[in-house]
Amino acid sequence: MKTMFWENNQLVLIDQTKLPHELVYYHCKTYKDVIHAIKTMKVRGAPAIGVAAAFGMALAELEGVDLQKAGEEIKAARPTAVNLFWAVDRVLKSDNALEEALKMYDEDIETNKAIGKHGAEVIDDGDTILTHCNAGALACVDYGTALGVIRAAFEEGKKIKVICDETRPFCQGAKLSVFEMQQENIPVKLIVDNAAARMMQTGKVNKVVVGADRVAKGGIANKIGTLMVALAAKRFDVPFYVAAPKSTFDFENSIYDTKIEERDPNEVLYFGECRVAPEGTEVENPSFDIVPGDLITGIITEEGILEPF
Ligand code: MRU
């Protein structure tokens, strides 16, 4: 099952806000529909929003909209993932937006399979792997980056287990990563975010593998909570790997220049439909963490495992 596909001049996306309970598709007929889908996280995860953005540009071309203008608007949908900017710029440099988007769609799957192959080398038979957020098939066109590494190790016949952090406030771990692992019968357990350090302290985790929205000078950016996981992993000598395609890399800038998305306070005030905090509660809701390079064991890419730079 692909996260998105192109059909009848529309981009059709799995609406991830409805998973795991309902499989509903959202049809993007205009580039503005794609912007809406990215902003509301119907499509999310760095590679997936990159490819969706490329199809957004294809829709803009079909609509006869100025591509520079559409590109600026699409880039403004979310600030942190490099892939969004990379995808729009790549389409702008191409001769045909739709052809380029379709090429990026196919490349994404090949890239993730290559990440999986390299990453599986560091996974041992019997490992329990902790992951945070969802860097799975749903965060890409298919297969996934961090969950691609897990898939590849499992496909090689390694007996592995997975622990998913819930990943408050959006719960991508509980809703999406657990769902993906269950679909493939990969043994999986869900924990609250606060339990990750305890799992490592008690020897229940052998490796951590997470994705990234940005890899730049000095470290990586990934979902809020990743820093706490990386710090605990360092303290308890658990190898901490980041799996990311080269399209997530920014070789020019410091990771500390990353714009960290601040999301709606209601994500924190409510648990699903249920309000938890009292009226008048002030909220800060940063959506991404910066993990310094010295906490990272290796960065698994389609070209092999790199050191942080
Ligand atoms: O806010 P999200 O759900 O888009 O955040 C996603 C993540 O943090 C992922 O780990 C990252 O984008 C890598 S996806 C292969």
Residues whose N, C-alpha, C, O or C-beta is under 5 A from the ligand:
A	BS01	MRU	R44 G45 A46 P47 H132 C133 N134 A135 G136 A139 T145 Q172 G211 A212 D213 N222 K223
